[in-house]
């Protein structure tokens, strides 16, 4: 039960982080697609995951 609670909380945080990154990234030409792979990466790694995606999509 504890793992499911952590997973749902992390999933909500991941979606919020991705949406905020896409809204702010609109001004600096960063567009991170929201799909199962990006959501799972940010769900597991949270802030470092979003940083990895920003660096990846800047290259």
Backbone bond lengths (Angstrom), bond angles and torsions (degrees), N, CA, C in turn:
res aa  C-N    CA-C-N  psi(-1)  N-CA   C-N-CA  omega(-1)  CA-C   N-CA-C  phi
1 X - - - 1.445 - - 1.532 111.15 -
2 X 1.336 115.51 -38.19 1.457 120.46 179.94 1.529 110.93 -64.37
3 X 1.349 116.66 -38.82 1.460 120.74 -179.83 1.528 111.09 -67.20
4 X 1.323 117.36 -40.19 1.464 120.66 179.72 1.526 110.32 -65.46
5 X 1.326 116.48 -39.45 1.462 120.72 177.96 1.531 110.32 -63.45
6 X 1.343 117.38 -43.58 1.462 121.82 177.93 1.528 110.27 -63.71
7 X 1.328 116.77 -41.45 1.456 121.34 -178.13 1.530 111.30 -64.80
8 X 1.319 117.90 -44.43 1.458 120.78 179.27 1.526 111.40 -66.19
9 X 1.330 116.53 -40.45 1.465 120.45 177.62 1.526 110.56 -63.61
10 X 1.313 116.73 -43.09 1.461 120.88 179.09 1.524 111.55 -67.07
11 X 1.314 117.42 -35.71 1.459 121.45 178.34 1.522 111.10 -64.68
12 X 1.317 117.14 -43.28 1.465 121.27 178.42 1.525 110.43 -65.20
13 X 1.329 116.99 -42.32 1.469 120.95 177.83 1.524 110.10 -63.14
14 X 1.331 117.51 -40.45 1.464 121.48 179.97 1.523 111.55 -63.27
15 X 1.324 116.75 -43.89 1.465 119.82 179.41 1.524 111.31 -64.57
16 X 1.323 116.85 -41.85 1.463 120.47 178.10 1.523 110.50 -63.24
17 X 1.340 117.39 -44.29 1.459 120.61 179.35 1.527 111.93 -62.53
18 X 1.326 116.97 -41.02 1.463 119.72 179.45 1.524 111.73 -66.66
19 X 1.321 117.50 -42.16 1.462 120.10 178.44 1.520 111.36 -64.97
20 X 1.333 117.65 -42.96 1.467 120.66 179.11 1.524 110.32 -64.56
21 X 1.338 116.66 -41.21 1.461 120.12 178.81 1.523 110.92 -62.73
22 X 1.325 117.89 -40.00 1.468 120.43 179.11 1.519 111.59 -70.41
23 X 1.323 118.26 -35.22 1.469 120.46 178.30 1.521 110.34 -68.86
24 X 1.327 117.28 -47.59 1.468 120.79 179.02 1.526 110.07 -71.25
25 X 1.319 117.03 -36.27 1.456 121.35 -179.22 1.507 114.24 -67.72
26 X 1.301 117.20 -15.93 1.465 120.85 177.01 1.525 110.51 -59.28
27 X 1.315 117.22 -32.68 1.466 121.32 -177.42 1.526 112.97 -81.43
28 X 1.322 117.58 -18.39 1.466 120.74 179.32 1.532 112.04 -120.82
29 X 1.327 117.09 19.57 1.466 123.85 177.14 1.527 114.33 59.80
30 X 1.315 116.77 45.97 1.462 121.67 172.16 1.519 107.01 -114.48
31 X 1.315 116.66 120.42 1.456 121.05 177.43 1.518 108.08 -128.43
32 X 1.317 116.70 109.53 1.458 121.78 178.77 1.528 107.36 -99.44
33 X 1.323 117.18 118.95 1.466 118.49 179.22 1.525 110.65 -66.34
34 X 1.311 115.86 142.27 1.454 120.45 179.14 1.521 107.33 -99.23
35 X 1.319 114.47 101.90 1.460 121.00 178.47 1.525 108.63 -139.70
36 X 1.314 117.12 -175.90 1.464 121.13 -174.07 1.523 111.98 -63.08
37 X 1.334 117.68 -33.69 1.463 120.67 -176.37 1.516 111.50 -74.11
38 X 1.325 117.36 -44.13 1.464 119.44 -179.82 1.525 111.09 -70.05
39 X 1.327 116.28 -38.71 1.463 119.09 178.33 1.525 110.55 -64.98
40 X 1.312 118.13 -41.99 1.470 119.97 -179.90 1.523 111.52 -67.97
41 X 1.329 117.82 -37.14 1.466 120.36 177.89 1.519 111.08 -63.86
42 X 1.321 117.14 -45.30 1.458 120.46 -179.05 1.534 110.24 -73.70
43 X 1.322 118.35 -30.12 1.466 120.55 176.73 1.518 111.24 -64.37
44 X 1.317 116.70 -41.19 1.456 120.35 -177.61 1.524 111.50 -77.95
45 X 1.336 117.98 -44.10 1.465 121.01 -172.62 1.525 114.63 -102.55
46 X 1.332 118.27 -11.86 1.465 125.51 179.23 1.527 112.26 56.07
47 X 1.337 119.40 -119.84 1.475 122.41 -174.75 1.536 111.65 -61.64
48 X 1.338 120.41 -47.00 1.469 117.97 176.48 1.530 112.84 -60.49
49 X 1.316 117.44 -31.20 1.461 120.83 177.93 1.508 112.28 -66.08
50 X 1.341 117.26 -41.95 1.467 120.21 178.92 1.524 110.18 -69.02
51 X 1.326 117.38 -34.01 1.463 120.79 177.06 1.529 110.08 -66.52
52 X 1.317 117.29 -40.96 1.470 121.36 177.48 1.532 109.99 -61.61
53 X 1.331 117.41 -43.11 1.459 120.34 179.32 1.525 112.12 -66.47
54 X 1.319 117.76 -39.61 1.468 120.44 177.50 1.517 109.95 -62.01
55 X 1.315 117.87 -45.88 1.459 120.75 179.10 1.524 110.25 -63.37
56 X 1.320 117.32 -42.66 1.464 121.40 -179.47 1.530 111.79 -61.77
57 X 1.329 117.14 -42.72 1.457 119.12 -177.03 1.531 112.57 -83.46
58 X 1.309 118.46 -10.36 1.458 120.85 172.10 1.526 111.92 -79.57
59 X 1.336 117.09 -25.15 1.474 120.78 -178.58 1.493 111.72 -78.43
